[in-house]
């Protein structure tokens, strides 16, 4: 079964008017592009934030090697 919108105008209940299919297509595609752009920017921001936090964690975290003693010149 194939369904399609055959009417040239689509009724929008929020504004109580009809909008052409072409105009609605432009709005929907614009919103899709905006959502994808926001998602990509968010992912880039999070990757940058994770790198900064990783550097900070490595810089300010004490590990067991920081307290290790090295003894040299032991007799055999």
C-alpha positions in Angstrom: 0.0 0.0 0.0 1.4 3.3 -1.0 0.3 6.5 0.6 1.1 10.0 -0.6 0.0 13.6 -0.1 -1.9 14.5 -3.2 -3.2 17.9 -2.1 -1.1 20.9 -3.2 -1.5 22.5 0.2 -1.2 21.1 3.7 -3.3 22.4 6.5 -1.3 23.3 9.6 -3.5 23.2 12.7 -1.3 25.5 14.8 -1.5 28.5 12.5 -5.0 27.7 11.1 -3.7 28.1 7.5 -2.6 25.9 4.7 1.0 25.8 3.4 2.2 24.6 0.1 4.1 21.3 0.0 7.2 23.0 -1.5 7.4 25.6 1.3 6.9 22.9 4.0 9.6 20.8 2.3 12.1 23.7 2.6 11.2 24.2 6.3 11.6 20.5 7.1 14.9 20.2 5.2 16.2 23.4 6.9 15.3 21.9 10.3 17.0 18.6 9.5 20.2 20.4 8.4 20.1 22.5 11.5 19.7 19.5 13.8 22.5 17.6 12.1 24.8 20.7 12.4 24.0 21.1 16.1 24.7 17.4 16.6 28.1 17.5 14.8 29.1 20.7 16.8 28.1 19.0 20.0 30.2 15.9 19.2 33.2 18.1 18.3 32.8 20.0 21.6 32.6 16.8 23.6 35.7 15.3 22.0 37.6 18.5 22.8 36.3 18.5 26.3 37.3 14.8 26.8 40.8 15.6 25.6 41.2 18.5 28.0 39.9 16.5 30.9 42.2 13.6 30.0 45.2 15.9 30.1 44.1 17.4 33.4 43.6 14.0 34.9 47.0 12.8 33.8 48.6 16.0 35.1 47.0 16.1 38.6 46.6 12.4 39.4 49.1 10.6 41.5 50.1 7.1 40.5 52.1 4.4 42.2 55.1 5.2 40.0 55.2 8.7 41.6 56.1 7.1 44.9 58.4 4.4 43.7 61.9 4.1 45.0 64.7 3.1 42.7 67.7 1.4 44.4 70.9 1.2 42.5 74.3 -0.4 43.0 73.1 -3.4 45.0 75.7 -6.1 45.6 75.1 -9.3 43.7 
